[in-house]
C-alpha cells in the first residue's frame, strides 16, 4: 500500500460488500426479529454493548477499542492489512501497524458501531469484528482474534450473549 489508509475504489467496494453479504448472509435490519444481522461464524463470540454509553468518561469503551484494535493488528502481523467497512459509506483498506501512533493517521472507524454497522475484516474474511448499532452488540470472530482478546473483552463487557451464533444461558 502506498498510504497506510486508503478508501476502497468503487468497483472493489462493491466486490467486498457482495462477498460480505454472501459469506455472512448479511441482512441489515433495525428489527430485533431479524437479529443477529449476520450468520455468526463457528469461531465467534458476541457481547452486548448496552452498558458502555452509561459511562460519563468512556473509560471502558476506550479500553474495548484499544483491546480489539491491538488484537486485530497482532493477528494480521507486521505486513498485513485489514478492511474497515461502514455500511453504505466510504470503506477502507489499511495497514494497522502504520496507524494509531503519534504522527500517524487514526484507525478508520471503530469496533463500536456508532450509528451504523462497523466491520473490520481480514483480507481473507476469516477474522474480524461486526458491530451492530441497533442490537448494541459486538461480534468478534476468528480463532486467533478470540484467543488474543476474548478474556479481556469479557472483563470489559461481561459475559457474552452468543457463542458461535447461539444464545448463551446467562443464569
ZIQUI-V385617 format. One record per helix or strand of 3 or more residues. SS is the DSSP state (H for helix, E for strand). FROM is the first residue (numbers start at 1). LEN is the number of residues. If there is no record, write none. Layout:
BEGIN
<<SS,FROM,LEN> <SS,FROM,LEN>>
END
This chain:
BEGIN
<<E,5,3> <H,10,15> <H,32,3> <E,44,5> <H,52,3> <H,59,18> <E,82,5> <E,92,3> <H,96,3> <E,118,5> <E,128,5> <E,137,5> <H,143,15>>
END
